[in-house]
Amino acid sequence: MERVNVKNLADRVRENIARVIIGKDEEITLLLTAVICRGHVLMEDVPGTGKTVMAKSLAKSIDCSFSRIQFTPDLLPGDVTGMSVYDARAAEFVFRPGPVFTNILLADEINRATPRTQSALLECMEERQVTMDGVTRRLDEPFLVVATQNPIETQGTFPLPEAQLDRFLIKMKLGQLSHEDAVRVLDRFIEDSPLETLSPVCAAEEIRAAQAACAACEVSPEVRSYIATLCECTRRASNVVLGVSPRGMLQLMRACQAYAMIQGRDFVTPDDVKHLAIPVLAHRVVVRGVYGKTDASVDAVKEAMELAAVPTEEAGRETRA
């Protein structure tokens, strides 16, 4: 596999997505961070902020397969993973793959499906495989789940359990546009949608190469200790019932490696950790009496960041010496 310039690759994809999504450079960078470190993304925001459009723009920017599932209460696990169907001609059961057999899967309004159907994604997201009728089938790489949910219309929905939330690398909001960006959106979409004419700017093979390259990004012992201490402090923050798990700690380190490479560096700094702490850790923290309230979890992570001692600036560069 050829060595790839991760920053150059990320810049190409980010600029392509920005042809459709305006004023969300930071959110696009977080999305690319998840792609490059083999993570998954949960977008939670009110309707109409561009969650689905961003996922589609990412899929069109990478020359790989894309599937969308509209999650509803009557959706079954087999509708996600696939099922065995009896073939009368062959007189045997034949497996028909579901939409999860793709590279980028958009799980739209994931909290509208029942917990049974939500759990169908657990093995797919963690092990990147589907086990059906005793047979395990691997999913193609890269494999990314971009799930969306609406925090306003919660009647008749099923909140994601902690085990499922923990499998998402990043949870983020797109938020509302500034006045200037809103006018730019109107100008750009006045005649037609740029999403319809968006073309790929990289291949799936380049993404796989970038994922392999990020594993070599240096994380000094001091920065690793800071990541561990920060995660430990989330368990000591006020009114926290559930802090960050070891999986969350590992995912924070991997996200920092990918983020550093996107910035053009081959080493992680403490600032990278602080920058990604909230989007990577907040949704893993459960605060007593306010389950599902993102603001309370964000406050808990901020408190943990105040408790954890930050390494000196040279700590992140030590391994380059």
Beta strands, then each sheet from edge to edge (+ up, - down):
strand 1: 41-44
strand 2: 62-63
strand 3: 66-70
strand 4: 82-87
strand 5: 92-97
strand 6: 104-108
strand 7: 129-132
strand 8: 135-138
strand 9: 144-149
strand 10: 170-172
strand 11: 202-203
strand 12: 240-242
strand 13: 286-287
sheet 1: 3+ 6+ 9+ 1+ 10+
sheet 2: 2+ 11+
sheet 3: 4+ 5-
sheet 4: 7+ 8-
sheet 5: 12+ 13-
end
